[in-house]
């Protein structure tokens, strides 16, 4: 089966009433529409395989109410510092042998600071990119300079979730602002990196928040 890939007309000006109209549809109707959009732009037999590795786990200073890696809560997560560069690159090579196409590296930071650890992350990105895999990271908040450096190193996508609505945000997170989240997304887009950003449902928010 062949599919014709055409340019996607992206919109960034959706209004809340437009989104509410989509959200309020019967679920199976929405699934059907989503399938038609998918078939328009993608080969339905293609599935991208991804592998996620935690390059720095736990002890995060943020107080995100949903996250077991926060230092504010007693959880069963075993914290560890930043992994060695060679270990991460070897994990990427092993993943490629398993058929993985995208390799994602996550670190439990509020924001990544310039210095030795950031330089190590850049080396990881370069090393993974050299394997031919797509490289994805989530490292917390970024400056424009850091985003450009990651792009130059070969980063393909950056994950930075918005979590909830601006109105509900302070009920689940108090250690950062919604605007700080938006600023990082803007820096990532400006650097030419693909944005991967989502939300979480079921935290007590309303349909309007979603």
Buried (B, 14 or more C-beta within 10 A) or exposed (E): EEBEEEEEEEEEEEEEEEEEEEEEEEEEEEEEEEEEEEEEEEEEEEEEEBBEBBBBBBBBBBBBBEBEBBEBEEEEBEEEEBBEBEEBBEBBBEBBEEEBBBBBBBBBBBBBEEEEBBEBBBBBBBBBBEBEBBBBBBBBBBBBEBBBBBBEBBBBBBBBBBBBBEEBBEBBBEEBEBEEBBBBBEBBBEBEBEEBBEEBEEBEBEEEBB
